[in-house]
Amino acid sequence: MKRVAAILQLLRPHQWLKNLMLFFPPFLGGTLLTQGMVVKGTIPFILFSLASSAGYLVNDLLDREADSNHPRKSSRPLVSGTASVKTAQILSVSLTACAVISAVFVGTTFTLLVLAYLTVSFAYSCCLKNIPVVDLFCIATGFLFRLMAGGAVFNIRVSEWLFLSVLLLSLFLSAGKRLSEKQTLGDTGAASHRKVLTHYPDGFLDGVLFMTGSAVLVTYTMYTLSHNFLLYTVPLCCFGLLRYILRVKSGLSGDPTESLLRDPWLLVVGAGWGLMVGWGIYGG
């Protein structure tokens, strides 16, 4: 059982929540409840989940030494020894091959997006995570690839304002995650665990957080103007952004998935947004 638990921890299934981004285009486009649409998106969701787990495995393999200096990540399977390096290597290769080969049967555009996601993910783990600002954009592109993949799978055009909103929100969350790590690790811990943090001057990540948060509010508001019923979700968006900033500045985890699942206010806001949008699109 310990071996199974360690493998599940390596795969990080809770992070698959991010792959729900694939369903945003049909959900916001009003076609998600059309017969067969959810089924149509199930395989792509699974394939992106396999691809994201492969990316996490490669990252853990390359970060073993650095993770040993982290107060929380030192308990990860590869560092603690509950899972072997060979197991992680076999899993990463198998998941990557399965995701790419299976993606071919979904469609060409989807396959290219999966390949692009894996390329950026592996490049990030190998070297790009050590380059300031580039690391933020690498994390953000992961969300964009999911969004565009959803548009490709369901044959729905992603609007410019939605694209910009997701891009800026992703940068906002990336900056929050980095700022949270910088605050938790301190200067000594940052130098030994995540070197890129030492290249961010004091106040820079705060500035990125506030700038992108403000920009998200503007682009999302512009998106809602073409969908009148969505305008009433803007206050929820504003509350969620401010709550996340408060969470990060209070020294809590800035990981987007953990923040959503562990912060009851953010969970309520997320659920409330989904219900309001769903009622506005499908309830009329």
C-alpha positions in Angstrom: 0.0 0.0 0.0 2.9 2.4 0.8 4.2 1.8 -2.7 0.8 2.6 -4.3 0.4 5.7 -2.1 3.9 6.9 -3.1 3.2 6.4 -6.8 -0.1 8.4 -6.5 1.8 11.1 -4.7 4.2 11.3 -7.6 1.4 11.6 -10.1 -0.2 14.4 -8.1 -3.8 13.7 -9.1 -5.1 16.8 -7.2 -3.3 18.9 -9.8 -5.5 17.4 -12.6 -8.1 19.9 -11.5 -6.3 22.4 -13.7 -7.2 20.2 -16.7 -10.9 21.2 -16.3 -9.7 24.3 -18.3 -10.3 22.1 -21.4 -14.1 22.3 -20.7 -14.1 26.1 -20.4 -14.7 26.8 -24.2 -17.9 24.6 -24.4 -19.0 25.7 -20.9 -18.8 29.4 -21.6 -20.0 28.8 -25.2 -23.3 27.2 -24.0 -22.7 23.8 -25.6 -21.4 21.7 -22.7 -24.7 20.1 -22.0 -25.3 19.2 -25.6 -25.5 15.4 -25.9 -22.1 13.7 -26.1 -20.0 16.8 -25.3 -18.9 15.7 -21.9 -18.0 12.3 -23.2 -16.1 13.9 -26.1 -13.9 15.8 -23.6 -13.3 12.9 -21.3 -10.4 11.3 -23.3 -8.6 14.7 -23.9 -9.0 15.4 -20.1 -7.4 12.1 -19.3 -4.6 12.6 -21.8 -3.7 16.0 -20.5 -3.8 14.6 -17.0 -1.2 11.9 -18.0 0.9 14.6 -19.7 0.8 16.8 -16.6 1.8 13.9 -14.4 4.7 13.1 -16.7 5.8 16.7 -16.4 5.7 16.5 -12.6 7.6 13.3 -12.6 10.4 14.8 -14.7 10.5 17.8 -12.4 10.7 15.7 -9.3 13.5 13.6 -10.8 15.6 16.7 -11.6 14.7 18.5 -8.3 15.6 15.7 -5.9 18.6 17.5 -4.4 16.9 20.9 -4.2 13.7 19.4 -2.7 15.7 17.9 0.1 16.3 21.5 1.3 12.6 22.4 1.3 10.6 22.2 4.6 7.6 20.5 2.9 8.9 19.0 -0.4 11.6 17.0 1.5 8.8 14.5 2.3 8.2 13.8 -1.4 8.5 10.1 -2.4 11.8 10.4 -4.4 13.5 12.4 -1.7 12.2 10.3 1.2 12.9 7.1 -0.6 9.4 5.7 -0.6 9.6 5.5 -4.4 12.6 4.7 -6.5 14.2 6.8 -9.3 13.8 3.9 -11.7 10.0 3.7 -11.0 9.7 7.5 -11.7 11.7 7.2 -14.9 9.6 4.3 -16.2 6.4 6.1 -15.3 7.4 9.4 -16.9 8.3 7.7 -20.2 5.2 5.6 -20.2 2.8 8.4 -19.5 4.5 10.7 -22.1 4.3 8.0 -24.8 0.7 7.2 -23.9 -0.4 10.8 -23.9 1.2 11.6 -27.3 0.3 8.4 -29.1 -3.3 8.6 -27.9 -3.6 12.3 -28.7 -3.1 11.4 -32.4 -6.6 9.8 -32.4 -8.2 12.9 -31.0 -6.9 15.3 -33.6 -3.8 17.0 -35.2 -4.3 20.3 -33.4 -4.8 18.6 -30.0 -1.7 16.5 -30.6 0.4 19.6 -31.3 -0.9 21.3 -28.2 -0.1 18.2 -26.1 3.4 18.1 -27.6 3.9 21.9 -27.0 2.7 21.5 -23.4 5.2 18.6 -22.8 8.0 20.5 -24.5 7.6 23.6 -22.4 7.1 21.5 -19.2 10.3 19.5 -19.8 12.2 22.6 -20.8 11.0 24.3 -17.7 12.1 21.5 -15.5 15.5 21.3 -17.2 16.5 24.9 -17.3 13.8 27.5 -17.9 12.7 27.5 -14.3 16.0 29.2 -13.4 15.4 32.2 -15.6 13.5 35.0 -14.0 10.2 36.1 -15.7 10.6 33.2 -18.2 9.6 30.8 -15.4 6.4 32.7 -14.8 5.5 32.6 -18.5 6.3 28.9 -18.7 3.8 28.2 -15.9 1.2 30.5 -17.6 1.5 28.8 -21.0 0.4 25.5 -19.4 -3.0 27.0 -18.7 -3.2 28.5 -22.2 -2.4 25.2 -23.8 -5.2 23.6 -21.9 -7.6 26.4 -22.9 -6.7 26.2 -26.6 -6.8 22.4 -26.5 -10.4 22.6 -25.3 -11.2 24.9 -28.1 -9.7 22.5 -30.6 -11.4 19.4 -29.2 -14.8 21.0 -29.1 -14.3 23.1 -32.3 -15.0 26.3 -30.5 -13.2 29.6 -31.1 -11.6 31.0 -28.0 -12.3 34.8 -27.9 -9.5 37.3 -27.5 -10.7 38.6 -24.2 -11.0 35.1 -22.7 -7.5 34.3 -24.0 -6.1 37.4 -22.4 -8.0 36.8 -19.1 -6.6 33.3 -18.8 -3.1 34.5 -19.7 -3.1 37.3 -17.1 -4.8 35.1 -14.4 -2.1 32.5 -15.0 0.7 35.0 -14.6 -1.1 36.4 -11.5 -1.2 32.9 -9.9 2.4 32.1 -11.0 3.6 35.3 -9.3 1.6 34.5 -6.2 3.2 31.0 -6.1 6.7 32.4 -6.4 6.1 35.1 -3.9 4.7 32.5 -1.4 7.8 30.4 -1.9 10.2 33.4 -1.5 8.5 34.3 1.8 8.5 30.7 3.1 12.1 29.8 2.1 13.8 33.1 2.9 17.1 34.1 1.3 19.1 31.0 2.4 16.4 28.5 1.5 15.7 30.2 -1.9 19.4 29.9 -2.8 19.5 26.2 -2.1 16.0 25.2 -3.3 14.8 27.6 -6.0 17.6 29.7 -7.3 15.4 31.8 -9.5 13.9 33.5 -6.4 17.3 35.1 -5.7 17.0 37.0 -9.0 13.8 38.6 -8.0 14.4 41.9 -6.2 12.3 42.6 -3.1 8.9 44.0 -4.3 9.2 42.8 -7.9 6.8 39.8 -7.4 4.5 41.9 -5.4 4.3 44.3 -8.3 3.7 41.6 -10.8 0.9 40.2 -8.5 -0.8 43.6 -8.2 -0.3 44.5 -11.9 -1.6 41.2 -13.3 -4.5 41.1 -10.8 -5.7 44.5 -11.9 -5.3 43.6 -15.6 -7.3 40.3 -15.1 -10.1 42.3 -13.6 -10.1 44.6 -16.7 -9.9 41.9 -19.4 -12.5 39.7 -17.6 -14.9 42.7 -17.3 -14.4 43.4 -21.0 -15.2 39.7 -21.7 -18.4 39.9 -19.7 -19.6 42.9 -21.7 -20.3 40.6 -24.6 -22.2 38.3 -22.3 -24.4 40.6 -20.3 -25.4 38.0 -17.7 -21.7 37.5 -16.8 -21.3 41.1 -15.7 -22.7 40.1 -12.2 -19.8 37.7 -11.7 -17.2 40.5 -11.8 -17.6 41.2 -8.0 -16.9 37.5 -7.4 -13.8 37.7 -9.6 -12.6 40.8 -7.7 -13.2 39.1 -4.3 -11.3 36.0 -5.4 -8.3 38.0 -6.6 -8.1 40.0 -3.4 -8.6 36.8 -1.2 -5.7 35.1 -3.0 -3.5 38.2 -2.6 -4.4 38.2 1.1 -3.6 34.5 1.4 -0.2 34.9 -0.2 0.8 38.0 1.7 -0.3 36.3 4.9 2.4 33.6 4.3 0.1 30.8 3.2 0.6 28.6 0.2 0.3 30.3 -3.2 -0.2 27.0 -5.2 -3.4 27.6 -7.2 -4.9 24.1 -6.6 -4.0 24.0 -2.9 -5.4 27.5 -2.5 -8.7 26.6 -4.1 -9.1 23.3 -2.2 -7.9 24.5 1.2 -9.2 28.0 1.4 -13.0 27.8 2.0 -13.6 31.4 0.8 -11.9 30.7 -2.5 -13.7 27.4 -2.8 -17.1 29.1 -2.2 -16.2 31.9 -4.7 -15.2 29.3 -7.3 -18.3 27.3 -6.9 -20.4 30.5 -6.8 -18.9 31.7 -10.1 -19.6 28.3 -11.7 -23.2 28.3 -10.5 -23.8 31.9 -11.6 -22.3 31.4 -15.1 -24.1 28.0 -15.4 -27.4 29.5 -14.5 -26.9 32.5 -16.8 -26.0 30.3 -19.8 -28.1 27.2 -19.3 -30.9 28.3 -16.9 -32.7 30.7 -19.2 
